Amino acid sequence: MAVGRLGTVEKALRVLTAISEQQPVTVTRLARALDMDKSGVQRTVVTLHDAGWLRQDPATSAWSLDAQALVVGRRFAGGLFDRARPHLEALASATGETVTLWVVRGPSFVVVDSVESSQPLRIVIPVGLEAPLTTGPGVAAFLDEEARGHLGDAVPPEDELAEVRARGYYVTTGGAAGTIAMGAPVYAPGPGPGASAVGTLLVTAPVSRAGVAELEAMAPRLLAAAGAVSAGSAG
């Protein structure tokens, strides 16, 4: 016998997903985007707020994800986090720069782990930070067509992407001002041909200490670490 679906749960998941993609967002805007009754959306967000999934900005009444979303997300990414952590620590130690693990989520990167440089002048990138994919457009070389679509017009020309694929990493200055970063793709273990990267391993340095040449000298270590994480090795 088929088991029926719960409409209220489906509605809550639709609202939660929409908020994750549009945050911060008001109930009015949410209801319009989802073509749902505003009062029903209001009851859903209040319920999710009471359960720790959402928080509201008192100044704008807009809603954003709260801590429970990060807790569950970290549990989902637990396997990736566990196998990546030793490689992040080793890479940060070898390069002397901040190393972060980002996952691709729709149009954004989200930091799921970070190991700071031990140098006095260092880049601090907190877990949970979200940045648009357009801050590292070279990642498009490692994404499938659907994921690449989130970059819109920011996708580099195909000849540039082919060069990025050939060397296995990309360099970007599209993040925080005064920084330069080099990223290599991370895949789920055992990806098939044409698989889309699930994230990126990033080495970030202040431009006052490193340029493209300095970062590229670190590329073999970055590629080895990203490869080990993708292969499921815990170091």
N, C-alpha and C positions, 0 to 999 in steps of 0.2 A: 504493500500500500504506500502510495506516494505521501510524503510528509509535506504539509502546506507551509508556505513561507509567511513570515511575520512582517506585515507591511510597516509597522512602526519601527522595526529594526532597520528595514531597508531605507526608510525615510531618514532615520538618524545617521546611517552610514553615508547617505547622499549629502546630507548637510555637513557632516564632518569632513568628507572629502573636498567639498566645495570651499569650506573655510581654509583647509590646508593649502588650496591652490590660490585663494584670493585674499588671504589675511593681510592686514586687518580689514574686516568687512562688516557692514551693518546688516541688520535683519532685513531691512527694506531691499537692499541690493541683493542679498541672498535669495529672498523670495522671488524677486524678478528673474534672477539668473536661473533658478531651478524651476520656475513656473509652478510654485507652490503657494499655498495659502499662507499669508504673513503671520496670522495668529498661530498656525500650526508650526511654522518655523521657529517662532518665538518660544513656544513650549519646548520644542526640541533642544534649542540652544541652552535654555535654562536648565533642563534636565542634564545635559552634557556638562554644563558648568558645575552643577552640584556634585557630579561624579568625578570632577577633577580634570576633564578633558579640554575645557575651554576657559578662557579668561576674557573679561570685558574691560576695555579702556573707559574709565568713568568720564573722561573729557569728551570722547567722540561717540561713545556707545558701540564702538566697533568690536568685533569678536576675533580672537586669535586662538591658536592651539595653546594648551597649558601643559603642565608637567607630565600628566598621565600619558599623553601622546608620546613624549620622549621616552618615558619608562618602557612602554610597550614596543616602541620602535627599537630601543636598544636591545630588548629581548629578541626581537625578530632578527636584528643584525648581530646577535650574540656570537654566532659561529664565525662571521666575518671579523668581528672585533677580537675574538679570542685568538684566531690564527694570525691576525695582522699585528697585534700589539708588539710582539718581540721584534718584528721587522721594522716597525716605526722607531722603536728605541735604538736599535742597532744603526739604522740609517741616520738618525739625528746625531748619534755619537760620532759616526764616521764623517759626516759632512759639517758638523758644527752649526747646522741651521735647523729651523723649525720644520717639523714633518707632520703632515696631517693626512687623515683618511677621510675622503668625502664620498658620499653616495649620491647617485643621480636620482632625483625625485621630480618627475615632470619637467618643468622649465628651470629647475634649480639644482644646485649642489647643496648638500647639508653635511656639516662636519660631524662625524661619529667618533673620532678619536684624534687626539693632538698631543704631540710631544714637543715641548718648547726647546729652543736652542739654549745652551748653557752660557752663551756669551752675554756680556752686559747689555749690548745693543742687540735686541732680538725682536722678532715678530711674534706677537701673542694672538693666537687664533683659537677662540673658545669652542668647546663642543656645543653643538646646537646652532652654530652660526649658519645662516642660509645666504646664498649668493646666486644670482642668475647664471645660467650656463654661459651667457654671453661674456662673462668675465674671463672665461677660458675657452674661447671659440675653437681652439685646436682640438679639443676633446671630440669634436664632431667626427674626426677621422676614425674614432673607435665606437661610434654609435650607429645603430641601425636607422633606417629611413624615418621611422616613426619618431624615435627619440630625437633625431637630428632636426625634425620639424620644429621643435621648441625654440631653436635658435633663430628661426626666421631668416631675415636678410643678413644676419651676422655670420652665417656659415661661410667659411673661406672658400676660395675657388678650388675645384677638384684637384688641380695640379699641386696646390699647396697641401691639401689633405693627403695626397699620395706620398709626398715627401715626409709628412709627419708619420704616416703609417710605416714607411720604410725604416725610419730611425727608431720608432717605438715610443716617442715622447713628444710633448709640445712645450713651448715656453710662452709665458704670458706676462704682461705688465698691466693686465686689466683689473687686478684686485685693488687692494688698498694703496693709496698714494705712497710713493717712495719704496715700493716693493717690486720684486721680480720673482717669478715662480716657474718651476718645471714640474710637469705632471706626466705620469704614466698610467695607462688604464689598468683597472682591476676587474677581473671577470669572475663569475660564479665558477666553482670547480667543474672541470670537464666541459667547457663550452664547445658547442658545435661550430662548424664553419659559419662565418657571418654573424656570430653572436654579438650582442651589444654589451658594451662595458656596463657594469653595475656601479662603478665608482672610479675614483682616481686617487693615486698616491701622489702627494704634492710636497716638494721641497721649496720653502719660501725664505727669501733673504732680503735684507735691506739693500737698495741699489747703491748705497754708499760703500758696501763691502763686496758686492758681487754683480757681475754683468752676465751676458749670455755665455761668454767663454768660461767663466768660473763655474756656472751652473752645468754647462755641458761636460765639464771635466768630472762632474759627479754622476753623469748619466748612467755609466755601467752599474754603479751601486743602486741607483733608483730602479733601473730595469730589472736587476736581480731580485730586489725586494718585492716589486710589484708582481713579478713572475711567481715568486714563492707564495705570496698571498693568494694569487689566483689559483695556484695548484693545490691549495689547502694545507700547505706546510705551516706548522706552528713554530718554526725556527729551531 
